Amino acid sequence: MSTSSGTVHNSNVACCNIPPVKSDYQPKGIYKSYAGFKKAYVTGPEKPGKLALVSVYDIFGFKPQTQQGADILAEDLKAQVVMPDFFEGDEPWPVDNFPPTTDEDKKKFQAWFGGFANPANHVPKLINVAKTLKEEGAEFVVAYGYCWGGKVSIVAGTQEGTPFDAVSIIHPAMLSVDDAEKLNVPLGMFISNDESKEEFEKIVNVISKKSFADKNDSRIFDSFHGFAAARADLDDPDNKAKYVDLYCTLIKFVKKASGAS
């Protein structure tokens, strides 16, 4: 199911047993203040167990598709999953205006991405969530992020003394081998057809030489950017199958990285 090369896998068969994926999904978790955030979506056990995950949503904020993914992970891994509202104080980018098409909207997007949504602004907040989870008893904490959230997640894994024990990036924005070279923890890298295959290969090469190489996982999904998060169309059979496949793959990565399998 996984590869250390750039081979595209086109599997429409679910590779693990997870709850049926629904297009009209109602999230199972709760919202509460957490680790400095006024609002976070929390699903799974009431208290963190040995394993906990932090989800960094994409630029569209809280969406049922992304929350369904968190619920899937929480149920299969028996782990608490926390999805903080990184965009509190500002509006997430509208799904129906991506990609921006007019010059005005393109300028707004660049200004937003370079200002409030600059990933560097959010890395310290993400790290604080992991520290809080560990203070509450979690022993192994994984960050996983989509698009913009993928960049925030991998950079958190490059920090000296990072509290994260593994990170995963899913159809990530701003994919860069420079991040991989600084990475201190195992990486699960799952890109779509819309990300750079060249950069993917460079990263695979770099992380294959790390001390944690046997815990990494990487794969190219034959789908579009956003297929596993807010832009997922779960009424579409192919998208739905890739969505299920992604979460099965992510579950396997977390189990391998944490030593649970």
Phi and psi in degrees as GROMACS dihedral restraints (atoms count N, CA, C in turn):
[ dihedral_restraints ]
;  ai    aj    ak    al  type     phi  dphi    fc
    3     4     5     6     1  -120.6    20    10
    4     5     6     7     1   165.8    20    10
    6     7     8     9     1  -148.4    20    10
    7     8     9    10     1   152.7    20    10
    9    10    11    12     1  -104.3    20    10
   10    11    12    13     1    12.2    20    10
   12    13    14    15     1  -121.7    20    10
   13    14    15    16     1  -171.7    20    10
   15    16    17    18     1   -92.3    20    10
   16    17    18    19     1    20.0    20    10
   18    19    20    21     1   -64.0    20    10
   19    20    21    22     1   133.8    20    10
   21    22    23    24     1   -86.2    20    10
   22    23    24    25     1   129.7    20    10
   24    25    26    27     1  -103.9    20    10
   25    26    27    28     1   132.0    20    10
   27    28    29    30     1  -123.7    20    10
   28    29    30    31     1    71.4    20    10
   30    31    32    33     1  -100.9    20    10
   31    32    33    34     1   130.2    20    10
   33    34    35    36     1  -106.8    20    10
   34    35    36    37     1    14.7    20    10
   36    37    38    39     1  -110.0    20    10
   37    38    39    40     1   127.7    20    10
   39    40    41    42     1   -62.7    20    10
   40    41    42    43     1   137.4    20    10
   42    43    44    45     1  -104.9    20    10
   43    44    45    46     1    10.7    20    10
   45    46    47    48     1  -159.4    20    10
   46    47    48    49     1   169.0    20    10
   48    49    50    51     1   -94.0    20    10
   49    50    51    52     1   106.9    20    10
   51    52    53    54     1  -126.6    20    10
   52    53    54    55     1   162.4    20    10
   54    55    56    57     1   -58.8    20    10
   55    56    57    58     1   151.5    20    10
   57    58    59    60     1   -55.2    20    10
   58    59    60    61     1   132.4    20    10
   60    61    62    63     1   -82.2    20    10
   61    62    63    64     1   133.1    20    10
   63    64    65    66     1  -120.4    20    10
   64    65    66    67     1   145.1    20    10
   66    67    68    69     1   -82.5    20    10
   67    68    69    70     1   -22.1    20    10
   69    70    71    72     1  -108.4    20    10
   70    71    72    73     1    51.1    20    10
   72    73    74    75     1   -74.7    20    10
   73    74    75    76     1   139.2    20    10
   75    76    77    78     1  -110.1    20    10
   76    77    78    79     1   112.1    20    10
   78    79    80    81     1   -55.2    20    10
   79    80    81    82     1   144.6    20    10
   81    82    83    84     1   -92.7    20    10
   82    83    84    85     1   -16.9    20    10
   84    85    86    87     1   -82.2    20    10
   85    86    87    88     1  -169.3    20    10
   87    88    89    90     1  -125.8    20    10
   88    89    90    91     1   164.4    20    10
   90    91    92    93     1  -107.5    20    10
   91    92    93    94     1   137.1    20    10
   93    94    95    96     1  -156.5    20    10
   94    95    96    97     1   164.9    20    10
   96    97    98    99     1   -76.5    20    10
   97    98    99   100     1   143.8    20    10
   99   100   101   102     1  -159.9    20    10
  100   101   102   103     1   131.8    20    10
  102   103   104   105     1    50.3    20    10
  103   104   105   106     1    42.3    20    10
  105   106   107   108     1    92.4    20    10
  106   107   108   109     1   -10.8    20    10
  108   109   110   111     1   -91.1    20    10
  109   110   111   112     1   137.4    20    10
  111   112   113   114     1   -68.9    20    10
  112   113   114   115     1   -27.3    20    10
  114   115   116   117     1  -144.2    20    10
  115   116   117   118     1   131.0    20    10
  117   118   119   120     1  -144.2    20    10
  118   119   120   121     1   141.9    20    10
  120   121   122   123     1   -86.4    20    10
  121   122   123   124     1   124.3    20    10
  123   124   125   126     1  -125.1    20    10
  124   125   126   127     1   129.1    20    10
  126   127   128   129     1  -137.3    20    10
  127   128   129   130     1   157.1    20    10
  129   130   131   132     1    98.7    20    10
  130   131   132   133     1  -156.3    20    10
  132   133   134   135     1   -56.6    20    10
  133   134   135   136     1   151.4    20    10
  135   136   137   138     1   -62.6    20    10
  136   137   138   139     1   -35.0    20    10
  138   139   140   141     1  -121.3    20    10
  139   140   141   142     1   148.8    20    10
  141   142   143   144     1   -62.5    20    10
  142   143   144   145     1   136.1    20    10
  144   145   146   147     1   -92.9    20    10
  145   146   147   148     1  -155.1    20    10
  147   148   149   150     1   -62.8    20    10
  148   149   150   151     1   -35.2    20    10
  150   151   152   153     1  -108.9    20    10
  151   152   153   154     1   133.5    20    10
  153   154   155   156     1  -142.0    20    10
  154   155   156   157     1   153.6    20    10
  156   157   158   159     1  -127.9    20    10
  157   158   159   160     1   149.0    20    10
  159   160   161   162     1  -120.7    20    10
  160   161   162   163     1   123.1    20    10
  162   163   164   165     1   -98.6    20    10
  163   164   165   166     1   129.8    20    10
  165   166   167   168     1  -111.1    20    10
  166   167   168   169     1   103.7    20    10
  168   169   170   171     1   -63.5    20    10
  169   170   171   172     1   173.9    20    10
  171   172   173   174     1   -85.7    20    10
  172   173   174   175     1  -170.6    20    10
  174   175   176   177     1   -67.8    20    10
  175   176   177   178     1    -4.8    20    10
  177   178   179   180     1   -96.2    20    10
  178   179   180   181     1    -1.1    20    10
  180   181   182   183     1    75.4    20    10
  181   182   183   184     1  -152.8    20    10
  183   184   185   186     1   -66.9    20    10
  184   185   186   187     1   124.0    20    10
  186   187   188   189     1  -141.5    20    10
  187   188   189   190     1   147.8    20    10
  189   190   191   192     1   -56.3    20    10
  190   191   192   193     1   -35.6    20    10
  192   193   194   195     1   -63.2    20    10
  193   194   195   196     1   -41.0    20    10
  195   196   197   198     1   -72.1    20    10
  196   197   198   199     1   -39.5    20    10
  198   199   200   201     1   -69.7    20    10
  199   200   201   202     1   -33.5    20    10
  201   202   203   204     1   -62.2    20    10
  202   203   204   205     1   -39.3    20    10
  204   205   206   207     1   -61.0    20    10
  205   206   207   208     1   -42.1    20    10
  207   208   209   210     1   -63.2    20    10
  208   209   210   211     1   -40.6    20    10
  210   211   212   213     1   -65.4    20    10
  211   212   213   214     1   -38.4    20    10
  213   214   215   216     1   -60.8    20    10
  214   215   216   217     1   -47.8    20    10
  216   217   218   219     1   -64.2    20    10
  217   218   219   220     1   -43.0    20    10
  219   220   221   222     1   -61.3    20    10
  220   221   222   223     1   -42.2    20    10
  222   223   224   225     1   -71.4    20    10
  223   224   225   226     1   -45.9    20    10
  225   226   227   228     1   -69.9    20    10
  226   227   228   229     1   -41.4    20    10
  228   229   230   231     1   -89.7    20    10
  229   230   231   232     1    -5.7    20    10
  231   232   233   234     1    53.8    20    10
  232   233   234   235     1    44.0    20    10
  234   235   236   237     1  -128.6    20    10
  235   236   237   238     1   148.4    20    10
  237   238   239   240     1   -74.7    20    10
  238   239   240   241     1   135.7    20    10
  240   241   242   243     1  -120.7    20    10
  241   242   243   244     1   127.2    20    10
  243   244   245   246     1  -114.1    20    10
  244   245   246   247     1   127.5    20    10
  246   247   248   249     1  -119.7    20    10
  247   248   249   250     1    93.9    20    10
  249   250   251   252     1   -70.0    20    10
  250   251   252   253     1   155.5    20    10
  252   253   254   255     1   -91.2    20    10
  253   254   255   256     1    82.5    20    10
  255   256   257   258     1   -62.5    20    10
  256   257   258   259     1   -23.7    20    10
  258   259   260   261     1   -96.1    20    10
  259   260   261   262     1    15.6    20    10
  261   262   263   264     1   -61.6    20    10
  262   263   264   265     1   136.8    20    10
  264   265   266   267     1    95.0    20    10
  265   266   267   268     1   -10.0    20    10
  267   268   269   270     1  -149.4    20    10
  268   269   270   271     1   162.3    20    10
  270   271   272   273     1   -89.6    20    10
  271   272   273   274     1   138.8    20    10
  273   274   275   276     1   -65.1    20    10
  274   275   276   277     1   164.7    20    10
  276   277   278   279     1   -74.1    20    10
  277   278   279   280     1   136.7    20    10
  279   280   281   282     1   -66.2    20    10
  280   281   282   283     1   131.8    20    10
  282   283   284   285     1   -59.6    20    10
  283   284   285   286     1   -38.0    20    10
  285   286   287   288     1   -77.2    20    10
  286   287   288   289     1     2.9    20    10
  288   289   290   291     1  -122.5    20    10
  289   290   291   292     1    37.3    20    10
  291   292   293   294     1  -133.5    20    10
  292   293   294   295     1   132.2    20    10
  294   295   296   297     1   -72.8    20    10
  295   296   297   298     1   149.8    20    10
  297   298   299   300     1   -62.0    20    10
  298   299   300   301     1   141.8    20    10
  300   301   302   303     1  -112.2    20    10
  301   302   303   304     1   -34.7    20    10
  303   304   305   306     1   -83.6    20    10
  304   305   306   307     1   157.0    20    10
  306   307   308   309     1   -60.2    20    10
  307   308   309   310     1   -38.6    20    10
  309   310   311   312     1   -63.1    20    10
  310   311   312   313     1   -46.0    20    10
  312   313   314   315     1   -68.5    20    10
  313   314   315   316     1   -34.4    20    10
  315   316   317   318     1   -63.7    20    10
  316   317   318   319     1   -39.8    20    10
  318   319   320   321     1   -66.5    20    10
  319   320   321   322     1   -41.6    20    10
  321   322   323   324     1   -61.2    20    10
  322   323   324   325     1   -42.9    20    10
  324   325   326   327     1   -64.0    20    10
  325   326   327   328     1   -44.5    20    10
  327   328   329   330     1   -63.7    20    10
  328   329   330   331     1   -40.2    20    10
  330   331   332   333     1   -67.1    20    10
  331   332   333   334     1   -41.4    20    10
  333   334   335   336     1   -66.4    20    10
  334   335   336   337     1   -43.9    20    10
  336   337   338   339     1   -68.3    20    10
  337   338   339   340     1   -33.1    20    10
  339   340   341   342     1   -87.4    20    10
  340   341   342   343     1   -10.7    20    10
  342   343   344   345     1  -108.4    20    10
  343   344   345   346     1  -104.6    20    10
  345   346   347   348     1   -56.4    20    10
  346   347   348   349     1   -41.6    20    10
  348   349   350   351     1   -87.5    20    10
  349   350   351   352     1     7.2    20    10
  351   352   353   354     1   -55.4    20    10
  352   353   354   355     1   120.7    20    10
  354   355   356   357     1   -52.4    20    10
  355   356   357   358     1   -35.1    20    10
  357   358   359   360     1   -60.5    20    10
  358   359   360   361     1   -27.8    20    10
  360   361   362   363     1   -69.3    20    10
  361   362   363   364     1   -21.4    20    10
  363   364   365   366     1  -107.2    20    10
  364   365   366   367     1   -11.6    20    10
  366   367   368   369     1   -59.8    20    10
  367   368   369   370     1   -46.7    20    10
  369   370   371   372     1   -59.5    20    10
  370   371   372   373     1   -36.2    20    10
  372   373   374   375     1   -68.0    20    10
  373   374   375   376     1   -37.5    20    10
  375   376   377   378     1   -66.2    20    10
  376   377   378   379     1   -43.6    20    10
  378   379   380   381     1   -61.9    20    10
  379   380   381   382     1   -36.8    20    10
  381   382   383   384     1   -64.6    20    10
  382   383   384   385     1   -34.0    20    10
  384   385   386   387     1   -63.2    20    10
  385   386   387   388     1   -44.6    20    10
  387   388   389   390     1   -63.5    20    10
  388   389   390   391     1   -41.2    20    10
  390   391   392   393     1   -62.0    20    10
  391   392   393   394     1   -40.5    20    10
  393   394   395   396     1   -64.9    20    10
  394   395   396   397     1   -43.0    20    10
  396   397   398   399     1   -60.2    20    10
  397   398   399   400     1   -40.2    20    10
  399   400   401   402     1   -70.1    20    10
  400   401   402   403     1   -34.9    20    10
  402   403   404   405     1   -63.9    20    10
  403   404   405   406     1   -27.4    20    10
  405   406   407   408     1   -91.0    20    10
  406   407   408   409     1     3.1    20    10
  408   409   410   411     1   117.1    20    10
  409   410   411   412     1    -8.1    20    10
  411   412   413   414     1   -68.2    20    10
  412   413   414   415     1   138.5    20    10
  414   415   416   417     1  -103.9    20    10
  415   416   417   418     1   -28.4    20    10
  417   418   419   420     1  -132.7    20    10
  418   419   420   421     1   116.1    20    10
  420   421   422   423     1  -119.9    20    10
  421   422   423   424     1   129.9    20    10
  423   424   425   426     1  -115.2    20    10
  424   425   426   427     1   132.7    20    10
  426   427   428   429     1  -100.8    20    10
  427   428   429   430     1   133.1    20    10
  429   430   431   432     1  -133.5    20    10
  430   431   432   433     1   136.5    20    10
  432   433   434   435     1  -141.1    20    10
  433   434   435   436     1   153.1    20    10
  435   436   437   438     1  -109.9    20    10
  436   437   438   439     1   140.7    20    10
  438   439   440   441     1    51.8    20    10
  439   440   441   442     1  -118.2    20    10
  441   442   443   444     1   -53.7    20    10
  442   443   444   445     1   -42.2    20    10
  444   445   446   447     1   -65.5    20    10
  445   446   447   448     1   -24.8    20    10
  447   448   449   450     1   -66.3    20    10
  448   449   450   451     1   -40.1    20    10
  450   451   452   453     1   -65.0    20    10
  451   452   453   454     1   -44.9    20    10
  453   454   455   456     1   -59.6    20    10
  454   455   456   457     1   -41.9    20    10
  456   457   458   459     1   -67.1    20    10
  457   458   459   460     1   -47.4    20    10
  459   460   461   462     1   -68.3    20    10
  460   461   462   463     1   -36.4    20    10
  462   463   464   465     1   -65.3    20    10
  463   464   465   466     1   -35.8    20    10
  465   466   467   468     1   -61.8    20    10
  466   467   468   469     1   -32.0    20    10
  468   469   470   471     1   -78.1    20    10
  469   470   471   472     1    -7.5    20    10
  471   472   473   474     1   -95.3    20    10
  472   473   474   475     1    -9.6    20    10
  474   475   476   477     1   -73.1    20    10
  475   476   477   478     1   141.2    20    10
  477   478   479   480     1   -63.8    20    10
  478   479   480   481     1   130.4    20    10
  480   481   482   483     1    71.4    20    10
  481   482   483   484     1    22.3    20    10
  483   484   485   486     1   -53.2    20    10
  484   485   486   487     1   139.0    20    10
  486   487   488   489     1   -78.4    20    10
  487   488   489   490     1    -7.6    20    10
  489   490   491   492     1   -80.2    20    10
  490   491   492   493     1   143.7    20    10
  492   493   494   495     1  -104.1    20    10
  493   494   495   496     1   -11.7    20    10
  495   496   497   498     1  -167.9    20    10
  496   497   498   499     1   155.3    20    10
  498   499   500   501     1  -137.2    20    10
  499   500   501   502     1   152.8    20    10
  501   502   503   504     1  -134.4    20    10
  502   503   504   505     1   140.3    20    10
  504   505   506   507     1  -121.3    20    10
  505   506   507   508     1   130.3    20    10
  507   508   509   510     1  -122.4    20    10
  508   509   510   511     1   124.4    20    10
  510   511   512   513     1    28.9    20    10
  511   512   513   514     1    65.9    20    10
  513   514   515   516     1   -77.7    20    10
  514   515   516   517     1   148.0    20    10
  516   517   518   519     1   -86.2    20    10
  517   518   519   520     1   153.5    20    10
  519   520   521   522     1    55.3    20    10
  520   521   522   523     1    44.4    20    10
  522   523   524   525     1   -60.7    20    10
  523   524   525   526     1   127.1    20    10
  525   526   527   528     1  -145.9    20    10
  526   527   528   529     1   130.8    20    10
  528   529   530   531     1   -65.9    20    10
  529   530   531   532     1   -24.0    20    10
  531   532   533   534     1   -59.2    20    10
  532   533   534   535     1   -38.4    20    10
  534   535   536   537     1   -64.8    20    10
  535   536   537   538     1   -42.0    20    10
  537   538   539   540     1   -62.8    20    10
  538   539   540   541     1   -37.2    20    10
  540   541   542   543     1   -64.5    20    10
  541   542   543   544     1   -29.8    20    10
  543   544   545   546     1   -93.2    20    10
  544   545   546   547     1    -4.1    20    10
  546   547   548   549     1   -65.1    20    10
  547   548   549   550     1   136.8    20    10
  549   550   551   552     1  -110.3    20    10
  550   551   552   553     1    -2.1    20    10
  552   553   554   555     1  -139.2    20    10
  553   554   555   556     1   162.2    20    10
  555   556   557   558     1   -56.8    20    10
  556   557   558   559     1   148.8    20    10
  558   559   560   561     1  -123.9    20    10
  559   560   561   562     1   131.8    20    10
  561   562   563   564     1  -107.4    20    10
  562   563   564   565     1   113.0    20    10
  564   565   566   567     1  -117.0    20    10
  565   566   567   568     1   112.7    20    10
  567   568   569   570     1  -127.3    20    10
  568   569   570   571     1   101.0    20    10
  570   571   572   573     1  -104.0    20    10
  571   572   573   574     1   168.0    20    10
  573   574   575   576     1  -106.7    20    10
  574   575   576   577     1  -176.0    20    10
  576   577   578   579     1   -67.8    20    10
  577   578   579   580     1   -15.0    20    10
  579   580   581   582     1   -92.3    20    10
  580   581   582   583     1    -3.7    20    10
  582   583   584   585     1   -98.7    20    10
  583   584   585   586     1   166.6    20    10
  585   586   587   588     1   -71.1    20    10
  586   587   588   589     1   116.0    20    10
  588   589   590   591     1   -68.1    20    10
  589   590   591   592     1   -33.7    20    10
  591   592   593   594     1   -63.7    20    10
  592   593   594   595     1   -45.2    20    10
  594   595   596   597     1   -68.0    20    10
  595   596   597   598     1   -37.3    20    10
  597   598   599   600     1   -55.5    20    10
  598   599   600   601     1   -49.2    20    10
  600   601   602   603     1   -63.0    20    10
  601   602   603   604     1   -40.1    20    10
  603   604   605   606     1   -62.0    20    10
  604   605   606   607     1   -42.9    20    10
  606   607   608   609     1   -66.3    20    10
  607   608   609   610     1   -42.8    20    10
  609   610   611   612     1   -56.6    20    10
  610   611   612   613     1   -42.6    20    10
  612   613   614   615     1   -63.6    20    10
  613   614   615   616     1   -43.2    20    10
  615   616   617   618     1   -66.4    20    10
  616   617   618   619     1   -48.2    20    10
  618   619   620   621     1   -73.6    20    10
  619   620   621   622     1   -17.1    20    10
  621   622   623   624     1   -70.0    20    10
  622   623   624   625     1   -14.5    20    10
  624   625   626   627     1  -103.6    20    10
  625   626   627   628     1     1.5    20    10
  627   628   629   630     1   -78.2    20    10
  628   629   630   631     1   160.6    20    10
  630   631   632   633     1   -65.4    20    10
  631   632   633   634     1   -21.3    20    10
  633   634   635   636     1  -102.3    20    10
  634   635   636   637     1    22.5    20    10
  636   637   638   639     1   -54.3    20    10
  637   638   639   640     1   -36.0    20    10
  639   640   641   642     1   -71.2    20    10
  640   641   642   643     1    -9.1    20    10
  642   643   644   645     1  -104.0    20    10
  643   644   645   646     1    -4.1    20    10
  645   646   647   648     1   -77.2    20    10
  646   647   648   649     1   162.3    20    10
  648   649   650   651     1  -149.1    20    10
  649   650   651   652     1   145.1    20    10
  651   652   653   654     1  -150.1    20    10
  652   653   654   655     1   145.0    20    10
  654   655   656   657     1  -163.8    20    10
  655   656   657   658     1   145.3    20    10
  657   658   659   660     1  -103.1    20    10
  658   659   660   661     1   121.9    20    10
  660   661   662   663     1   -93.5    20    10
  661   662   663   664     1   134.5    20    10
  663   664   665   666     1   -79.1    20    10
  664   665   666   667     1    70.8    20    10
  666   667   668   669     1  -155.0    20    10
  667   668   669   670     1  -172.5    20    10
  669   670   671   672     1   -99.9    20    10
  670   671   672   673     1   162.0    20    10
  672   673   674   675     1   -62.8    20    10
  673   674   675   676     1   119.9    20    10
  675   676   677   678     1   105.4    20    10
  676   677   678   679     1     2.5    20    10
  678   679   680   681     1   -64.4    20    10
  679   680   681   682     1   -19.3    20    10
  681   682   683   684     1  -109.1    20    10
  682   683   684   685     1     5.4    20    10
  684   685   686   687     1  -134.8    20    10
  685   686   687   688     1  -137.4    20    10
  687   688   689   690     1   -60.1    20    10
  688   689   690   691     1   -28.3    20    10
  690   691   692   693     1   -91.0    20    10
  691   692   693   694     1     4.5    20    10
  693   694   695   696     1   -65.4    20    10
  694   695   696   697     1   133.5    20    10
  696   697   698   699     1  -106.2    20    10
  697   698   699   700     1    94.1    20    10
  699   700   701   702     1   -81.6    20    10
  700   701   702   703     1     4.0    20    10
  702   703   704   705     1   -85.7    20    10
  703   704   705   706     1   -15.1    20    10
  705   706   707   708     1   -87.9    20    10
  706   707   708   709     1   120.7    20    10
  708   709   710   711     1   -58.0    20    10
  709   710   711   712     1   -39.8    20    10
  711   712   713   714     1   -68.4    20    10
  712   713   714   715     1   -44.9    20    10
  714   715   716   717     1   -61.6    20    10
  715   716   717   718     1   -42.4    20    10
  717   718   719   720     1   -60.9    20    10
  718   719   720   721     1   -42.9    20    10
  720   721   722   723     1   -64.6    20    10
  721   722   723   724     1   -42.0    20    10
  723   724   725   726     1   -67.7    20    10
  724   725   726   727     1   -36.5    20    10
  726   727   728   729     1   -60.2    20    10
  727   728   729   730     1   -49.7    20    10
  729   730   731   732     1   -60.5    20    10
  730   731   732   733     1   -44.3    20    10
  732   733   734   735     1   -61.5    20    10
  733   734   735   736     1   -40.5    20    10
  735   736   737   738     1   -61.7    20    10
  736   737   738   739     1   -47.2    20    10
  738   739   740   741     1   -69.2    20    10
  739   740   741   742     1   -33.3    20    10
  741   742   743   744     1   -62.8    20    10
  742   743   744   745     1   -42.6    20    10
  744   745   746   747     1   -65.4    20    10
  745   746   747   748     1   -41.3    20    10
  747   748   749   750     1   -64.6    20    10
  748   749   750   751     1   -41.0    20    10
  750   751   752   753     1   -59.5    20    10
  751   752   753   754     1   -45.0    20    10
  753   754   755   756     1   -63.4    20    10
  754   755   756   757     1   -39.0    20    10
  756   757   758   759     1   -63.3    20    10
  757   758   759   760     1   -46.3    20    10
  759   760   761   762     1   -62.0    20    10
  760   761   762   763     1   -41.1    20    10
  762   763   764   765     1   -64.8    20    10
  763   764   765   766     1   -40.7    20    10
  765   766   767   768     1   -68.3    20    10
  766   767   768   769     1   -44.4    20    10
  768   769   770   771     1   -66.0    20    10
  769   770   771   772     1   -35.2    20    10
  771   772   773   774     1   -88.0    20    10
  772   773   774   775     1    -6.6    20    10
  774   775   776   777     1    80.8    20    10
  775   776   777   778     1    16.6    20    10
  777   778   779   780     1   -83.5    20    10
  778   779   780   781     1    -6.4    20    10
